[in-house]
């Protein structure tokens, strides 16, 4: 086996204990077994360390102070001893050929620096199931169709920066995924403070700089457990998405007007939604949100009217309305 195609699997884990077992079992039952498996035990949860070392002695465990998923993933990649890294969450599993498919997808085109496949999804609490996320999520398939690949070969598509511009509308890539360690480190890895938008943020930084390969083959299974809701249901999700968009806008600057305009529209849309939600209960908060939306994208006539005319007029009329006399 060539050193250039040796793989380290990184599994960040937080207070998982024996529940990490199916993830590791699926990794070690691969048609292409990873050359190294690293579990980053975020918070040093003793039950996880003891279980993994007892049941999976070939797996290397790193116990670190609790820093969140971004820190755990970055720690695992930094410690990897091989040039290619695969990342998977501790509540998901691989199909038997998952890593083999990812590695083949990555190496189909020498210029590709990262690769993604498709996954099935099951909500263990509600019973909701999607056999193929990229096809079954209504917004995914048409968005992929809008992006023209640079090359195609054997069911693998190579995408350039056109994928970046489409992804500015929202994330359409998934994990498990595979990436060259040097590319991961070159863009700075995962960033903290983005709630469920940290993966979108990193994928954007990857596809902005490097070609990425995609396949429609299924590589794994994603699960949502009743006592462990998926991060995409986190009420702070919008906050993370907005911060990720602001960071991308700072990167785009004036050098990439196409990206800047798309991000400004995205941020304006978020602030408009915040204003709409607050309008009935807190007119001051709604007005501030509409003003921010207008500042990002002054071409939305509805927002402009609300920010500059309607809400100021409503506040003026309320301030002039006589107060009711006190009754005795």
ZIKACOR-V258662 format. One line per field, one symbol per residue. ss: DSSP state (@ for helix, = for strand, . for the rest). Layout:
ss->???
This chain:
ss->..@@@.=======...@@@@@@@@@@@@.......=======...@@@@@@@@@@....=====....@@@@@@@@@@@....====.....==...@@@@@@@@@@@.....==========.....==..@@@@.@@@@@@@@@....===..====.@@@@@@@.........====@@@@@@........@@@@@@@@@@@@@@@..==============..=..@@@...@@@@@@@@@@@@@@@@....@@@@@@@@@@@@@@@@@@@@@@....@@@@@@@@@@@@@@....@@@@@@@@@@@@@@@@@@@@........
